[in-house]
């Protein structure tokens, strides 16, 4: 193949209690990326959106991944990429991960699938480090693999795909920006043992709920006593949205990634759409523009949609 087009899905990271270790892929929104193989070792970037992201490959999330892929492949080829982002940067829906994972998978396809899954994750984390200052994989792995993933370790890479429950995901993205790097800086560096014990129980319960398809256990386990109480102060309307969505029948939810997006899981489309109406209504009342997505968990990660 000389060229390829892929879709890279948005993702929800942390899943409330699983900070940096849990994530899931969404069917919507998705970024679109088109790649063309070059016969010299360079990266050319074109943006087909309004976000004005850097086209210097060393300053672009996809660009640094492609540069690393060139080096790993022997330094004899290059890539031209056109990026059409539908996942807004700073939304908390894995925008940087979609660019990074999309770049890793797109390059790998053009190179004849020479990199392993672990190598793709390692390449994509280079992009996440540029975006956030930290190598983390809770958006990267579901974006590449699809479904729900547990990151047991990144040194060495040890990823555990989990069973994906048949649930609806409602996401509201208030049109404010919360930078992941800023959201990390406000976190407490020390936590109480009693909070850690409660958090461990919730993480274990959530993983067990996914593996057993126990939706009520999933709902009971969507509680964060360490990260969310701190980060939620950055998101207007958070407490009201969470409380009213659960009253409407949602299993539970919380901050998507570092925010400002908020996600809720529901068992039926009817409840999921009512949750979306509640989210939109609260932000309309307080005067914050917002986008609402009612979608499902995608069992497919980055996927090819067209190639030549």
NORTA-V403766 format. One record per residue. RES is the residue in one letter. OMEGA is omega in whole degrees, -180 to 180 (* if undefined). Layout:
res & omega
RES & OMEGA
RES & OMEGA
This chain:
res & omega
X & 176
X & 179
X & -176
X & 174
X & -179
X & 169
X & 178
X & -172
X & 167
X & -177
X & 171
X & -179
X & 179
X & -175
X & 176
X & -172
X & -173
X & -176
X & 177
X & -177
X & -180
X & 177
X & 176
X & 180
X & -180
X & 173
X & 175
X & -1
X & 178
X & 170
X & 176
X & -179
X & 177
X & -176
X & 172
X & -180
X & 177
X & -178
X & 173
X & -172
X & 176
X & 179
X & 176
X & -176
X & 173
X & 176
X & 178
X & 179
X & -173
X & -172
X & 173
X & 178
X & -176
X & 174
X & 171
X & -174
X & 180
X & 179
X & -177
X & -176
X & 178
X & -177
X & -178
X & 176
X & 180
X & 176
X & 179
X & 178
X & 177
X & -180
X & -178
X & -179
X & 176
X & 173
X & -178
X & -179
X & 178
X & -176
X & 167
X & -176
X & 172
X & -173
X & 176
X & -174
X & 172
X & 176
X & -172
X & 175
X & 180
X & -177
X & -173
X & -180
X & 174
X & -180
X & -180
X & 179
X & 178
X & 177
X & -177
X & -179
X & 178
X & 179
X & -179
X & -177
X & 179
X & 178
X & -178
X & 179
X & -179
X & 180
X & 177
X & 178
X & -177
X & -179
X & 176
X & 177
X & 179
X & 179
X & 176
X & 179
X & 179
X & 177
X & -177
X & 179
X & 175
X & 177
X & 178
X & 178
X & 176
X & -176
X & -170
X & -177
X & -176
X & 173
X & 176
X & -169
X & -174
X & 168
X & -176
X & -172
X & 176
X & 178
X & 180
X & -171
X & -172
X & 176
X & 180
X & -178
X & 174
X & 176
X & 180
X & -179
X & 170
X & 176
X & -1
X & 177
X & 177
X & -175
X & -180
X & 174
X & 179
X & 176
X & -179
X & 180
X & 179
X & -176
X & 173
X & 180
X & 175
X & -178
X & 170
X & 177
X & 174
X & -173
X & 170
X & -179
X & 170
X & -179
X & -180
X & -179
X & 178
X & -179
X & 177
X & -175
X & -177
X & -177
X & 178
X & 179
X & 178
X & 178
X & 178
X & 179
X & -179
X & 177
X & 178
X & -180
X & 179
X & 180
X & 178
X & 178
X & 179
X & 178
X & 180
X & 179
X & -180
X & 178
X & 178
X & 179
X & 177
X & -175
X & -179
X & -175
X & 179
X & -172
X & 178
X & 176
X & 175
X & -179
X & -179
X & -175
X & -180
X & -179
X & -180
X & -179
X & -175
X & -172
X & -173
X & 180
X & 180
X & -175
X & -175
X & 179
X & 178
X & -172
X & -180
X & 176
X & -172
X & -175
X & -180
X & 180
X & -177
X & -178
X & -176
X & 177
X & 177
X & 176
X & -180
X & 176
X & 177
X & 178
X & -178
X & -180
X & -179
X & -179
X & 174
X & -176
X & 179
X & -180
X & 7
X & -179
X & 178
X & 179
X & 173
X & 177
X & -180
X & -179
X & -177
X & 177
X & 180
X & 178
X & -179
X & -180
X & 175
X & 176
X & 178
X & 178
X & 179
X & 180
X & -178
X & -178
X & -180
X & -180
X & 174
X & -178
X & -177
X & 172
X & 178
X & 176
X & -175
X & 172
X & 179
X & 176
X & 170
X & -171
X & 179
X & 177
X & 179
X & 177
X & 178
X & 178
X & 178
X & -176
X & 178
X & 179
X & 180
X & 175
X & 179
X & *
